[in-house]
């Protein structure tokens, strides 16, 4: 019979004043998740039978966020922050109130260790199960142990005590093996040890680490499980540390994807959230950010200089210097450069959204193209249709949004404006500069401008003596002496050069 999973206690009640933020410390994000979100993901790997989070500062925000990810989690409120021992006691009491007597294993961790991996917790619990001690402490060795609790071992190598920085004598402070503040406890031992903790120390707090000394006083075993990758246990107390951990997390994420067959041309300028999914043989060029639930299929190329959030990129698609959010880019489609795909955009297979194009809530059918300098909002463009340069889909009348539909294999002229709601039929054509206010039947040509009218002699009458008037006169007389014009209008030539610059 499989043993039930552990009760997991996550300590997240601290104020995090060094963050200097209105946001509780554990809710600061890196790699697409909050710090406590990363911890909850790691904890999920050990199949806990109960998760209880100790909240205090920002309890509503922190508690709400935890319940979004683990709906059946318990929230234990630590009204006053009296130390880690007090926090665990509050948590254990909450579990007892909800489930009765706590048995088996209790796993305790902190909410600000975003690099923690589920596999590490699994190994810790396996070690604890095999040794069956009262306590198993996760430890690591660091070059500079300042600020950490030191692990004091006996001559036989067993753990005798954990001494906090402020209480450490010089010989203890020199120890480089540190307490990672992650523990596995025998539940029965923990229940009787917590009420016996004292706050007679430099900080006047109830230290959870003192449980180790209580175990030794009972001649109970205390085990240690050393982790090689100590970065997993690093916390972030300010934004400098948060940025450092974010860089480590990003590099770890990139390394994993590269080993899985993804080409990352420049890892130093590429950032990928842990929630992103990539297929082998996809390529990321320099300056790429992939965020949220973005997916990139095989043979797709993203970048350079592109940011995608919650975007689906299909097989063989290309995205160049573009920004997109909540959009779909189907297989073999092309996006960019300098395009902006807003939420609700779908670019069909083989479609194109070109330079300086913005789309929103728009669907482009297979092979449809909006090559350049256009705004396409609240629109549906049919298969094989080409939208002329400088086109505006005027979707907002000042009160409500309306939709425009352009059929299959239509050809619209440059500088068109579609006044929604309007429908352009399959195979229809619109002339350059047309303002489409009414539906266009399939196969029809729509034009809105009147015939061109040329006013002869207008420049000579309205701008006599100007370079344009002289050029026109010379053209009419059959002469074209550029040198004489430059000599006769030096100021004008200089002005023209300045304007062109």
N, C-alpha and C positions, 0 to 999 in steps of 0.2 A: 504494500500500500504506500502510495506516495505521500511524503510528509507535507503538511500544509505550508504555504509560503510564509515568510516572516511578516510580522507587524513592522512597518516602516515609519519612522518618525523623522520628519524634516524640520529643521530649526530655521525659522524665517521671521523671527519677531524683532530683529534689530532695526534700529532707526537708520543706519547707514549715513550718518551725518557728513562723512568725508566725501560723499558723492555730491553734496551741495545741490540737492535736487528735490523737487516736490514729488518726484516719483520714488516709491520705495526701492531700496537697493536691489532686491532680488527681481524686480520687474524691468531692470535695464536689460537691453537686448544686445545680442551678438550672434552672428551666423543665422539669423532668421528666427531665433527663439529668445525668450527671456532667460535670465540665469536660472531661475527656478524651473522654467520649462525644460531646460536641458537636464536638470536633476530628475524631474519627474519622468522624463523619457528613459534615463538610465535606470531608475528604480523599477520601471515597468518590465525590465528584462528579468527580474527575479520573481515575477508573478506574486506580488504581495497579497496577503489575505486582507490586509487593511493598511491604508495610508492615512496618517494623521500629520497635519502640518500645524506647527506652532506659529501663531500670528500675534502681532502686537502693533507695532507702528504700521500705519496704512492697512489695517486689518481688512477693511472692506475691499480694497483694491486687490491685495494679495490673495485673500480668501476667494474672491470671485474668480480670479484668474486660475487658481488651483482647481476649483470646481468645474471650470470649463473643460479642463483636461482630464480630471478624475472625478466624475460626478458623485461617486459614493465616498469620496474622501471625508475624513473628519477634520474639523477646524478646532484647535484648542487655543484659547485666548490666554496669553501671558500678560496680565494687566500691568505688572511692573517687571522690568527686566532685571531679574536677580541672579542671572548666570545660567549657564548651560544645564547644570544639574537641576535647577528649579524648572527650566523649560521642559526637560524630559519628564519630570514628575507631573507637570501639568498635562502633558500629552498622554502619559500612561493612565492617569486618572480619567481622561476623556474616553480612552479605549475601554477601560473597565466599566464606565457608566454605560457605554453603548453595547458592549459585547460580553460583559462579565469578566471573570478572571482571565488574565493574559497568560498564555502558555507558549512554549516553543522558543523561537528566536525573535529578538527585537533588534532591528537594524536601525542605527541612528546616523544621520548624515546632515549636512548643512545645505541651505538653499542657494548658496552663492559660489558653487564649484561647477561652472558650466562645462568644463572639459571632462568631467567624470563620465566613465563609460560603464555601460551595463555589464560588460564582460568582467570588469574589475570587481564589481559587487558580487557577481556570481562566484568568482574565485575566492573572495573573502568568505562568503557563506559556506562554500565547500570546505575551506580550511577550518572554519569554526565547527562545522558538523563533524569532521573527522577527529579533531582534537578534543571536542566537547569541554571547553573551558568555561569559566564563568564569564570571561570577557575575551574578545579578540579585537586587538587594536590594529587599524591600518596605519602603517608607518612608511616613511621614506627618508632617504638621506639627501641632504642639500648642502651646497657650498656655504651658504650664509643662513644659519638657522634663527637669526634674530626675529623675535616676535612670536615664534612658535613654542608650543610646549615640548620639552625634551623628554625623550624616552630613556628612562634609567633602567639598566639591566643588571642583574646579578652576575656573579662569577660563572654561573652555569648557563648564562645567556637568556635566562627567563626575565620577563618584564616585572620589575619591582614597583615602579611608580612612574607617573607622568608629572613633571614639574613645569608650571607655567613660567613664562619669561620673567615676570616681576618678582617671582619667589625663588628664582634660580641663583644659587651660589656660583662663583666663577667656574669651579670645576664642572658643575652641571651645565652652565651656560655654554661651555665649550663643546658639548655633545652635538653632533651633527645629525643624529637620527631624530626626526621630529614626528610628533603626533599629527595625523592628517584630519583629526576630528571626525572620523568615520569609524563606527564600532559595530560589532555584533555581540549581543548580550544574551545570556540565558535569562529568560523572562522572570523566572522565580527568584533568581539572585537579584536582578535589577529591582524588582518590586520591594524587596526587604532592605536593599542598600540605600535607595534614594532618600528615605526619611532620616537616615543616619548621617547625611552629609552636613558639614559645618561650613559656615562662611567666615571662619577665622583665618583670613588671608589678606594680602595686600589690597585687594580690590573689594573685599567685603561681599563676595559673591559665592554662590554654591556652584563649585566646579564639578562638572561631570567626570573630569579626569580623576578626581579623588576616589571614585568608585574602584579604581585599580588598587589603591592602597587598602581599601576595605576588603577587597577580594583576597589580597595577600594576608591580611590579618586573620581571615578565616581558613587560611591554607588552601584556598581555592586557586585553580590554575588561571593564569593570565597569558594568553598567546598573542603573538604579533604576526601580522601578515604584511611583508614588505612589498611595496609596489615599485617597479622600475621607473615607470613614467610618472614622476612626482608632479608633473604639470597637471595631471588629472585632479589633484587635490588642492590646487591653487585657488584661492578666493580673490575676489575683486572688491577692494574697499574704497577705491576712488576711480576716476575716469581714466587715469593713466594706466592703472592695472587692468581696467576693463579693455582698453585698446590693445594692450599687450596680449591678453588672453584671446581677444578676437583675432589677432594676427596668427597666433599659434593654431587656433581652431580652423581658420581659413586654410592655412598651409596643410594641416592634417586632412581637411576635406579634399583639397586639390590633389594631394598625393594619392588618396584613395581612388579618385576618378581617373587619374592618369594611369595608375596600375590596372584599372579596369578597361583601358583602351581609348580613353578620351585624350585628344591632343590639346594641351594648354600651352600656347606659344610663349607666354610671359606670365608665370605665376605671381610675379611681384605686383602686377597691375590687374590681376583677375580676382574677383571676389564672388564666392558662391555660397549661398545659404545651405545649411544642412538639409533643408526640405526640398532642394532641387533634385531632379532626376535627369541623368544624361545617359545616352546610349553610346556604345563603342563606335569609334570612327566619326564621332562628331568632333568639331574643331572650334576652339575658342581663341580668338585673336586678342592682342593686347587691349587693355582698357575696358574689359567686359565685366558687367555686374549682372548676375542672375539671382533673382530674389523670389521669395515665397514659394509657390507651388509650380514654378516654371519647369517645363520638360523640353528637352532638345533631342530629336531623333538622330539616327545614324546618317552620316554624310552631310548633315547640316553644318553651315559655317556661320558663326555669330561673331560680329566685330569687324574691324576694331571699333572701340569707343561706343559701346551699346549697353543700354540698361533695360532689362526685361523683368517685369514683375508679374507673376501669375500668368505666364504666357506659354502657349503650346506651339512649339516649332516643329514642323513636320520634316520628314526625310528629304534630304537634299535641298532644303530651303536655305536662303542666304539673307542675312540681316546685317546691314552695314550702317554704322553711325546712326542708330535709331533708338528711340525710346518707345516702349510699349508696355501696356498694363491691361490685364484681363482681356487678352486678345488671342486669336488663333491664327497662325500662319501655316497654311497647309503645305503639303509636299511640293518641292520644286518652285515654291513662290519666292519672290524677291521683294525685299523691303529696304528702302533707304537709297542714298544717304539723306540724313537730316529730315527724317520723317517721324511723325508722332502718331502712334496708334493708341487711341484712348479706349476705355472699356467698351466691350460689345463689338469690337471690330473682328471680322472674320475675312481673311484673305484666302480665297479658294486656291485649289491646286494650280500651279503654274501662273498664278496671278501676280500682279505687280503694283506696289505702292512706291512711287519714286521720290525724287528730291523735293523737299519742302512741301510735303503733303501731310495734312492732318485729317484723321478719320475718327469718327465716334459713332458707336451703335450702327455700324455699317457692314454690309455683307457684299463681298465681291465674289462673283461666281468663277467657275473654272476659266482660267485664261483671261479674266477681265483685268484691265489696266487703268490706273490713274497715275500717269507718268510723272507729273510735276506741277508744283505751284497751285495746289487746289485744296479746298476744304470740303470733305464729304461727311456730312452728319445726318443721321437718321435716314439712311438710304439703303436700297438694294440694287445692285448692279449685276446684270445678267451675264451669262457665259459669253466670253469672247468680245465683250464690249470695250471700247476705248473712249476714255473721257479726255477731252482736250485740255491743254494747259490753261491754268488760270481760272478754272471753273469753281464756282461756289454753289453748294447746295444750301440754300437759305431755308433752314428748317424751323426757325423760331419767329413767330409773328408778334412777339412782345408779351404774349400771354401763355401760349401753349406750343409744344413741339409737334411738328408734322413730318410725315415721311414721304420720300420721293422714291419712285421705282423706275429704273431704266432697264428695258428688256434685253434680250439676247442679241449679240452681234450688232449693236447700235454704234453709231459714230457721232460723237458730239463735238462741235467746234470749240476753238479756243475762246476763253473769256465768256463762257456761258454762265448764266445764273438760273438755277432751277428754284422757282418759288413754290415751296411745298404747301399743301399736298398736290403732287402732280405725278402723272405717269407717262413715260415715253415708251412706245411700243417696240416690239422686236424689229430689228433691222432698220429702225428709224435713223434719220440724220438731222442734225441741227447746224445752222450756219454760225460762223464766227460772230461773237458779240451778241448772240441771241439771249433774250430774257424769256424763259419758258414759263408762262403763267397758266397755260391750259394743257390738257392732255394732248399728246402727239400720237396719232394712229400708227400702227405697224407699217413700216416701209415708207412713211411720209417724210418730207423735208420741212423743218420748221425754221422760219426766219422771222425776226421781229423788227429789224432795222429797215428804214425806208431806202429808196434808191440813193446812191451816192450823188452829191451835187458839188461840182467844182465852181468856185467863184473866181473867174479869171481876173488877173491883175491885182488881186487883194493885197499882196505884199508890197508892190510898188506904191499903191495908194496909202496904205496904213503904216508902212515902215520904210519910207523913202530914205535913201542914203545908207541903209544898213547893208552888211555883207550879203545877206540873203537877197535883198533887192538888186544889188550889183550882179550877183551870180545869176539871178534870173534873167536880167537884161542881157548879160553876156551870152547866156545860153540861147536866148531868142535871136541875138544878132549873129550867132555862129562863132563867137570868139570865147576863149577861156584862158585868160592870162592870170594864173594864180599868183605870179610874182608881183604883178601890178596891184592886185587886190591887197596883198600883204603889205605893200609899201603904202598904199592909200589908207589902210585901216590898221595901223600897228596896234592901237589900243584894243581894237576889237579882237585881233588875233590873240593878243595876250589874255584877254578875258575868256576867249574860247578855250585856250589851253588850260587856264585855271579851272574852268567849269568841268572839263573832261577829267581833270585830276580828282 
